[in-house]
């Protein structure tokens, strides 16, 4: 597959998912969270092109949560947003100082994620955006399902179009049906420099649950090459009556 066809394949897949799950409706005002990594940067370009081409009219802003780490190159994200002609917003917070104050050095991602999401919701409200767009892809969703299953957290994952604690804001995930490999293939067509880098990333790659279950998914794909697409099919065909939740069982 050529790089160009990989990019076209990605755009088609996103367009189909957006339509299937009614992620973007006429008049929607979107705020895309851009971490600076490949997934959110590629999604920024996809949505910018969709906005120009789609008959469904919507607005698009993007925002980066700047945690204050010296490794985080927010200017690269801002430059790319300008190239895509998408308004850019920076949310600044010195997470490096907050972590020790909250005794959270051993669980930095939990606190950082909570802070990031809270500030993005606040910005969405300030901008009158009714959709917060996140760049989790099919691999992320499959991994979350495995984590929930194996950690006893229920059969749950990250939905493509879900309500939030704020009635006026929904979260949408246009990459919900897209495997990570398709994003990587499409990214080769973009001469972009990624701006997001966390000083805790190496530790998480070694010890984090998501890194471990990403390895599990990779191992499963060696035996079942289409494991991601098959898991997507299963998640799209839930049969509560054949599980063990008594709320859904017709017990005598």
Beta strands, then each sheet from edge to edge (+ up, - down):
strand 1: 29-33
strand 2: 59-66
strand 3: 87-92
strand 4: 131-133
strand 5: 161-163
strand 6: 170-172
sheet 1: 3+ 2+ 1+ 4+ 6+ 5-
end
